[in-house]
Amino acid sequence: QAQTLAKAEAELENHKDQVAALSDESSSRQEALAAAQTELVSHKTQLAAVTGEASSQAQTLAKAEAELENHKDQVAALSDESSSRQEALAAAQTELVSHKTQLAAVTGEAS
């Protein structure tokens, strides 16, 4: 019985050492897990910031594109208006030449 008791005590000590080693390993893994979770939160925060910035830039780009289209429409309208005014000016100049010719003819007749 003394030998059996000695073996049991030795085995118990061995198990205590194993439990202590496993406990240390578990603590190390717990710390590593906590560090990984902290890093994950940091990355999620960075990703949210980048995603928000990208979304903001996409909105800015959409606004700029809409403004560009509006300006293109304004330029087209101004171009049409300019063409109409050019045609009106050409007609007025033609009429002016006609009136000058008539005036010259009347002036020539009068003298």
Z-matrix of the N, CA and C atoms (Angstrom, degrees):
N
C 1 1.459
C 2 1.520 1 111.63
N 3 1.323 2 115.76 1 -34.65
C 4 1.463 3 119.45 2 179.79
C 5 1.526 4 110.07 3 -64.37
N 6 1.341 5 114.82 4 -39.73
C 7 1.462 6 118.21 5 178.55
C 8 1.537 7 110.80 6 -66.82
N 9 1.286 8 116.69 7 -42.09
C 10 1.465 9 121.50 8 179.17
C 11 1.522 10 109.96 9 -62.66
N 12 1.327 11 116.36 10 -41.50
C 13 1.456 12 121.21 11 178.66
C 14 1.532 13 110.22 12 -64.52
N 15 1.309 14 117.23 13 -41.84
C 16 1.464 15 121.55 14 179.34
C 17 1.528 16 109.92 15 -63.45
N 18 1.350 17 116.55 16 -43.29
C 19 1.470 18 120.52 17 177.73
C 20 1.527 19 110.93 18 -62.16
N 21 1.317 20 115.75 19 -43.20
C 22 1.465 21 120.42 20 -179.24
C 23 1.523 22 110.39 21 -63.93
N 24 1.360 23 116.20 22 -40.15
C 25 1.468 24 119.51 23 179.29
C 26 1.528 25 110.41 24 -66.78
N 27 1.320 26 117.00 25 -39.84
C 28 1.471 27 121.24 26 178.91
C 29 1.534 28 109.58 27 -64.84
N 30 1.325 29 115.54 28 -42.64
C 31 1.472 30 119.99 29 178.98
C 32 1.528 31 110.73 30 -65.24
N 33 1.327 32 115.92 31 -38.62
C 34 1.464 33 120.91 32 177.72
C 35 1.532 34 110.33 33 -63.04
N 36 1.326 35 116.50 34 -43.32
C 37 1.476 36 120.58 35 178.18
C 38 1.542 37 110.09 36 -62.56
N 39 1.328 38 114.89 37 -42.28
C 40 1.467 39 119.93 38 178.67
C 41 1.537 40 110.16 39 -60.25
N 42 1.335 41 116.61 40 -44.82
C 43 1.475 42 120.85 41 178.81
C 44 1.517 43 111.38 42 -64.52
N 45 1.357 44 116.36 43 -38.88
C 46 1.469 45 119.52 44 177.39
C 47 1.529 46 110.55 45 -60.37
N 48 1.358 47 115.90 46 -42.07
C 49 1.472 48 120.40 47 178.23
C 50 1.535 49 110.74 48 -63.10
N 51 1.337 50 115.29 49 -42.65
C 52 1.472 51 119.66 50 178.75
C 53 1.534 52 110.96 51 -63.12
N 54 1.333 53 115.51 52 -43.06
C 55 1.467 54 120.13 53 178.74
C 56 1.531 55 110.20 54 -62.68
N 57 1.330 56 116.79 55 -42.31
C 58 1.468 57 120.42 56 178.93
C 59 1.529 58 110.27 57 -62.85
N 60 1.342 59 116.43 58 -43.08
C 61 1.470 60 120.60 59 179.66
C 62 1.530 61 110.08 60 -63.83
N 63 1.336 62 116.02 61 -44.59
C 64 1.469 63 120.08 62 178.96
C 65 1.524 64 111.04 63 -64.71
N 66 1.315 65 116.81 64 -35.57
C 67 1.462 66 120.44 65 178.38
C 68 1.526 67 110.51 66 -65.45
N 69 1.355 68 115.96 67 -44.05
C 70 1.477 69 119.84 68 177.30
C 71 1.529 70 110.76 69 -61.29
N 72 1.344 71 115.55 70 -44.68
C 73 1.468 72 120.45 71 179.45
C 74 1.531 73 110.41 72 -61.84
N 75 1.332 74 115.70 73 -41.52
C 76 1.464 75 120.56 74 179.05
C 77 1.531 76 110.41 75 -62.87
N 78 1.344 77 116.74 76 -41.57
C 79 1.470 78 120.56 77 178.42
C 80 1.523 79 110.66 78 -62.80
N 81 1.326 80 116.30 79 -43.44
C 82 1.467 81 120.46 80 178.64
C 83 1.531 82 110.78 81 -61.14
N 84 1.319 83 115.27 82 -44.21
C 85 1.472 84 119.37 83 179.38
C 86 1.521 85 111.19 84 -66.13
N 87 1.323 86 116.62 85 -36.27
C 88 1.473 87 120.92 86 177.82
C 89 1.532 88 109.92 87 -63.06
N 90 1.347 89 116.17 88 -42.83
C 91 1.467 90 120.33 89 178.33
C 92 1.530 91 110.70 90 -64.84
N 93 1.322 92 116.20 91 -42.29
C 94 1.471 93 120.36 92 178.55
C 95 1.524 94 110.37 93 -62.65
N 96 1.329 95 116.91 94 -40.52
C 97 1.459 96 121.52 95 178.74
C 98 1.529 97 110.42 96 -63.66
N 99 1.338 98 116.21 97 -44.62
C 100 1.466 99 120.03 98 179.09
C 101 1.528 100 110.37 99 -61.32
N 102 1.333 101 117.17 100 -42.14
C 103 1.473 102 121.02 101 178.81
C 104 1.535 103 110.22 102 -63.88
N 105 1.326 104 116.48 103 -42.76
C 106 1.471 105 120.54 104 179.63
C 107 1.529 106 110.70 105 -64.22
N 108 1.344 107 116.80 106 -39.36
C 109 1.465 108 120.02 107 179.13
C 110 1.527 109 110.72 108 -66.04
N 111 1.327 110 116.82 109 -39.63
C 112 1.466 111 121.05 110 177.35
C 113 1.528 112 110.24 111 -62.40
N 114 1.323 113 116.08 112 -44.42
C 115 1.468 114 120.66 113 178.41
C 116 1.524 115 110.89 114 -63.75
N 117 1.324 116 116.52 115 -39.43
C 118 1.466 117 120.80 116 178.43
C 119 1.530 118 110.73 117 -61.54
N 120 1.328 119 116.31 118 -44.36
C 121 1.469 120 120.42 119 178.04
C 122 1.524 121 109.85 120 -60.49
N 123 1.342 122 116.24 121 -42.81
C 124 1.467 123 120.95 122 178.88
C 125 1.529 124 110.94 123 -60.78
N 126 1.331 125 115.81 124 -45.19
C 127 1.471 126 119.67 125 179.82
C 128 1.526 127 111.25 126 -65.46
N 129 1.332 128 116.37 127 -39.29
C 130 1.465 129 119.30 128 178.18
C 131 1.526 130 110.23 129 -62.84
N 132 1.338 131 116.34 130 -39.58
C 133 1.465 132 120.85 131 178.44
C 134 1.528 133 110.27 132 -63.95
N 135 1.342 134 115.76 133 -44.62
C 136 1.466 135 119.85 134 178.39
C 137 1.525 136 110.88 135 -63.01
N 138 1.320 137 116.22 136 -42.61
C 139 1.465 138 120.30 137 179.73
C 140 1.522 139 110.87 138 -62.32
N 141 1.337 140 116.06 139 -42.16
C 142 1.466 141 119.73 140 178.55
C 143 1.521 142 110.28 141 -62.40
N 144 1.328 143 117.19 142 -40.46
C 145 1.468 144 120.84 143 179.58
C 146 1.524 145 110.46 144 -64.82
N 147 1.337 146 116.28 145 -45.39
C 148 1.468 147 120.30 146 -179.95
C 149 1.524 148 110.47 147 -64.68
N 150 1.335 149 115.88 148 -42.21
C 151 1.466 150 120.16 149 179.13
C 152 1.524 151 110.43 150 -63.17
N 153 1.340 152 115.66 151 -42.73
C 154 1.467 153 119.56 152 178.06
C 155 1.507 154 111.68 153 -62.81
N 156 1.340 155 116.55 154 -41.22
C 157 1.468 156 120.76 155 179.20
C 158 1.526 157 110.06 156 -65.13
N 159 1.331 158 116.32 157 -42.61
C 160 1.467 159 120.03 158 179.27
C 161 1.527 160 110.18 159 -62.58
N 162 1.327 161 116.36 160 -41.32
C 163 1.461 162 120.74 161 178.63
C 164 1.523 163 110.38 162 -63.28
N 165 1.328 164 115.66 163 -42.84
C 166 1.466 165 120.85 164 178.90
C 167 1.527 166 110.42 165 -62.92
N 168 1.335 167 115.97 166 -42.58
C 169 1.469 168 119.95 167 178.96
C 170 1.527 169 110.84 168 -65.94
N 171 1.324 170 117.02 169 -36.79
C 172 1.469 171 120.07 170 177.93
C 173 1.525 172 110.08 171 -64.87
N 174 1.336 173 116.86 172 -40.48
C 175 1.473 174 120.18 173 177.75
C 176 1.522 175 110.49 174 -64.62
N 177 1.336 176 116.53 175 -42.92
C 178 1.459 177 120.97 176 178.71
C 179 1.524 178 110.54 177 -61.40
N 180 1.335 179 115.71 178 -42.99
C 181 1.459 180 120.52 179 179.10
C 182 1.527 181 110.63 180 -63.34
N 183 1.330 182 117.30 181 -43.27
C 184 1.469 183 121.08 182 179.20
C 185 1.524 184 110.54 183 -61.60
N 186 1.345 185 116.77 184 -42.43
C 187 1.468 186 120.28 185 178.00
C 188 1.525 187 110.56 186 -63.05
N 189 1.346 188 116.24 187 -43.87
C 190 1.463 189 120.63 188 -179.82
C 191 1.529 190 110.65 189 -62.65
N 192 1.328 191 116.79 190 -40.26
C 193 1.466 192 120.32 191 179.11
C 194 1.530 193 110.41 192 -65.71
N 195 1.336 194 116.86 193 -40.96
C 196 1.467 195 120.46 194 178.31
C 197 1.523 196 110.20 195 -63.93
N 198 1.343 197 115.80 196 -41.84
C 199 1.470 198 119.97 197 179.33
C 200 1.527 199 110.32 198 -65.04
N 201 1.330 200 116.38 199 -39.49
C 202 1.460 201 120.35 200 178.16
C 203 1.525 202 110.61 201 -62.18
N 204 1.340 203 116.82 202 -44.02
C 205 1.467 204 119.93 203 177.66
C 206 1.526 205 110.85 204 -61.22
N 207 1.333 206 116.40 205 -41.56
C 208 1.460 207 121.04 206 177.98
C 209 1.527 208 110.14 207 -60.87
N 210 1.327 209 116.78 208 -44.07
C 211 1.467 210 120.38 209 179.05
C 212 1.528 211 110.94 210 -64.99
N 213 1.326 212 116.73 211 -38.35
C 214 1.467 213 119.62 212 177.79
C 215 1.534 214 109.73 213 -61.25
N 216 1.342 215 115.94 214 -43.01
C 217 1.464 216 120.10 215 178.06
C 218 1.523 217 110.73 216 -62.12
N 219 1.348 218 116.41 217 -42.28
C 220 1.469 219 120.15 218 179.07
C 221 1.527 220 110.79 219 -63.67
N 222 1.324 221 116.86 220 -42.46
C 223 1.468 222 120.71 221 179.15
C 224 1.531 223 110.11 222 -63.10
N 225 1.326 224 116.71 223 -42.02
C 226 1.468 225 119.98 224 178.83
C 227 1.525 226 110.62 225 -62.86
N 228 1.338 227 117.24 226 -42.42
C 229 1.465 228 121.00 227 178.96
C 230 1.523 229 110.48 228 -64.40
N 231 1.335 230 116.56 229 -43.51
C 232 1.472 231 120.05 230 178.87
C 233 1.525 232 110.92 231 -65.37
N 234 1.315 233 116.50 232 -35.87
C 235 1.460 234 120.47 233 178.05
C 236 1.528 235 110.23 234 -65.03
N 237 1.338 236 116.80 235 -43.61
C 238 1.472 237 120.71 236 177.17
C 239 1.524 238 110.59 237 -61.63
N 240 1.346 239 116.13 238 -44.28
C 241 1.467 240 121.04 239 179.85
C 242 1.529 241 110.02 240 -62.94
N 243 1.321 242 116.00 241 -41.02
C 244 1.459 243 120.33 242 179.14
C 245 1.526 244 110.70 243 -63.52
N 246 1.340 245 116.13 244 -41.65
C 247 1.473 246 119.89 245 178.07
C 248 1.520 247 110.83 246 -61.99
N 249 1.340 248 116.79 247 -42.93
C 250 1.466 249 120.47 248 178.86
C 251 1.527 250 110.61 249 -62.00
N 252 1.321 251 116.30 250 -43.90
C 253 1.466 252 120.12 251 179.97
C 254 1.528 253 110.73 252 -65.92
N 255 1.339 254 116.47 253 -36.36
C 256 1.470 255 120.59 254 177.64
C 257 1.524 256 110.00 255 -62.70
N 258 1.347 257 115.78 256 -42.92
C 259 1.465 258 120.24 257 178.67
C 260 1.531 259 110.22 258 -64.80
N 261 1.343 260 117.59 259 -41.55
C 262 1.460 261 121.41 260 179.58
C 263 1.530 262 110.20 261 -64.37
N 264 1.331 263 116.59 262 -40.12
C 265 1.469 264 121.01 263 178.36
C 266 1.523 265 110.32 264 -64.03
N 267 1.317 266 116.93 265 -44.04
C 268 1.472 267 120.33 266 179.01
C 269 1.525 268 110.34 267 -61.36
N 270 1.343 269 117.48 268 -41.88
C 271 1.473 270 120.82 269 178.38
C 272 1.518 271 110.44 270 -64.40
N 273 1.331 272 117.16 271 -42.07
C 274 1.469 273 120.58 272 179.79
C 275 1.520 274 110.59 273 -64.96
N 276 1.330 275 117.06 274 -39.25
C 277 1.466 276 119.83 275 178.91
C 278 1.531 277 110.89 276 -65.67
N 279 1.327 278 116.30 277 -39.69
C 280 1.464 279 120.47 278 177.42
C 281 1.524 280 110.03 279 -62.02
N 282 1.346 281 115.38 280 -45.18
C 283 1.464 282 120.38 281 179.50
C 284 1.530 283 110.26 282 -63.58
N 285 1.318 284 117.59 283 -38.73
C 286 1.463 285 121.97 284 179.15
C 287 1.532 286 110.12 285 -63.35
N 288 1.313 287 117.48 286 -44.11
C 289 1.469 288 121.25 287 177.63
C 290 1.527 289 109.64 288 -60.11
N 291 1.349 290 115.75 289 -42.50
C 292 1.461 291 120.12 290 179.51
C 293 1.525 292 110.53 291 -61.58
N 294 1.339 293 115.22 292 -44.76
C 295 1.471 294 118.67 293 -179.44
C 296 1.515 295 111.16 294 -66.18
N 297 1.319 296 117.61 295 -37.65
C 298 1.476 297 120.79 296 178.13
C 299 1.529 298 109.74 297 -63.61
N 300 1.322 299 115.40 298 -39.99
C 301 1.474 300 119.50 299 179.49
C 302 1.518 301 110.03 300 -64.58
N 303 1.366 302 115.10 301 -44.32
C 304 1.465 303 119.58 302 179.00
C 305 1.533 304 110.49 303 -62.20
N 306 1.342 305 115.09 304 -43.49
C 307 1.462 306 120.68 305 -178.56
C 308 1.527 307 109.35 306 -63.41
N 309 1.326 308 117.32 307 -41.97
C 310 1.466 309 120.27 308 178.87
C 311 1.519 310 110.35 309 -62.86
N 312 1.343 311 115.35 310 -39.98
C 313 1.476 312 119.04 311 -179.96
C 314 1.520 313 109.73 312 -65.86
N 315 1.337 314 117.88 313 -43.95
C 316 1.463 315 121.31 314 -179.54
C 317 1.516 316 110.23 315 -66.40
N 318 1.316 317 117.40 316 -40.39
C 319 1.461 318 121.79 317 179.25
C 320 1.514 319 109.96 318 -64.30
N 321 1.326 320 115.42 319 -41.59
C 322 1.476 321 120.08 320 178.36
C 323 1.517 322 111.14 321 -64.14
N 324 1.324 323 118.15 322 -39.17
C 325 1.450 324 122.94 323 178.52
C 326 1.513 325 110.16 324 -66.32
N 327 1.313 326 116.19 325 -40.49
C 328 1.467 327 120.89 326 -175.26
C 329 1.524 328 109.92 327 -67.67
N 330 1.307 329 117.39 328 -32.45
C 331 1.461 330 117.87 329 -179.46
C 332 1.501 331 107.58 330 -86.42
